[in-house]
């Protein structure tokens, strides 16, 4: 089936792009992890791994500008979930998180997120290097 999109003709998705999307969906769907945060009397959940380039670029850009604290907040907003998988924080709450929340707790959570990604990768490495 041929479709017209703008001035381009397409006959479906590029097969390599389709495989690349499938691969990303697989690595993005590694399950969830969590951390109990007693200071907040809650548990923060997150999906393991698989941040897309758009999300990563925002964080990298902030880090390159020397705005590491803001990058941590962005990571928290992007990844922190409630148990039901819904976002825990909204972008409009960024200023409150920056000014009115203990940065040490935020750092602990974001560090745990990174550690769970690393641990998953280490547990699932190819032992023979294929």
Residue pairs with C-beta under 8 A, 6 or more apart in sequence:
1 11
1 12
2 9
2 10
2 11
3 9
3 10
3 11
4 10
13 21
24 50
24 52
27 49
27 50
28 47
28 49
28 50
28 52
29 47
29 50
30 47
30 48
30 49
30 50
30 120
31 47
31 48
32 45
32 46
32 47
32 48
32 81
32 85
33 45
33 46
33 48
33 112
33 113
33 116
34 43
34 44
34 45
34 46
34 83
35 43
35 44
35 108
35 109
35 112
36 42
36 43
37 43
37 44
37 105
37 108
37 109
39 102
39 105
40 105
43 83
44 80
44 81
44 88
44 109
45 80
45 81
45 82
45 83
45 85
45 88
46 79
46 80
46 81
46 113
46 116
47 79
47 81
48 116
48 117
48 120
49 117
49 120
49 121
51 59
51 78
51 79
55 78
58 74
59 71
59 74
59 75
59 78
62 68
62 70
62 71
62 74
63 71
69 98
69 103
70 94
70 98
72 103
72 106
72 107
72 110
73 94
73 97
73 98
73 106
74 94
75 110
75 113
76 89
76 97
76 106
76 109
76 110
77 87
77 89
77 90
77 91
77 93
77 94
77 97
79 110
79 113
80 87
80 88
80 89
80 109
81 87
81 88
82 88
89 97
97 106
